[in-house]
Amino acid sequence: MDIWMDTLKVVGRILTILPLLLGVWLFMGKRSVGELPVFDFLVVLVLGSVVGADIADPKIDHIHTVTAIIVIALLQKFIVWLKLRNRKIGKILTFEPTIVVFQGEMVEENISRIHYSLDNITHMLREQKVFALSSVELGIIEPNGQLSVKLKNANEAVTREDMKIPYRGGGYDIPLIMDGQLQPDLLTRAGRDMEWLRTNLGTHDVSDVFYGALTSQGEFHFTLKGKQTESLPPIEH
């Protein structure tokens, strides 16, 4: 009799926990599991442990598990809000992008610092369909551990420039303004100063800018906070 009661408890917990977890996941925000930042990944691990213990042991008080799940979700949401409001905290809680390939050569110092091996890098390059290191201009390990690759111009697919069609932009961005906050170290390293920035912003202040970047071709572009984007393509499922 006790076995059947425990079995019914486990089934009931599964039927209540799964909808709750779905709601919590939607509340936390959509992200692919492979793209989770470190803190979010830890949240997933803790949620799995809490739910696993609750289902495996019918003697655990179910209400405590539900409370733990809700508190974990609220804590994750608070940390995300904190990271958006304070970039210093955000940098502490997430890894920074790291350049591991530059102009066809491995950056040994950076690769060693993030504890990657050459095998790791070459494997990830092959996953990006890159088999010749000399064809890479920039290889960056992102905060989620994935490798982003920019090929040298000569190795990229045919572009508008190749077809003699005028275009603007290209290259890579150096983010100078993030959510209204200036990155003074990047501004200096890019060889620009505040006078240059004020000239390019015109009548706008730094605090008005959601994202502002200098391209490798020396062009500055920015997006203002609160800008409404209309006619987005209907990408849904």
JOCOR-V551047 format. One record per helix or strand of 2 or more residues. SS is the DSSP state (H for helix, E for strand). FROM is the first residue (numbers start at 0). TO is the last residue. If there is no record, write none. Layout:
BEGIN
ss=SS from=FROM to=TO
ss=SS from=FROM to=TO
END
This chain:
BEGIN
ss=H from=1 to=27
ss=H from=32 to=34
ss=H from=37 to=55
ss=H from=61 to=84
ss=H from=86 to=92
ss=E from=97 to=101
ss=E from=104 to=105
ss=H from=107 to=112
ss=H from=117 to=126
ss=H from=132 to=134
ss=E from=135 to=140
ss=E from=146 to=150
ss=H from=152 to=154
ss=E from=172 to=177
ss=E from=180 to=181
ss=H from=183 to=188
ss=H from=193 to=200
ss=H from=205 to=207
ss=E from=208 to=214
ss=E from=219 to=223
END
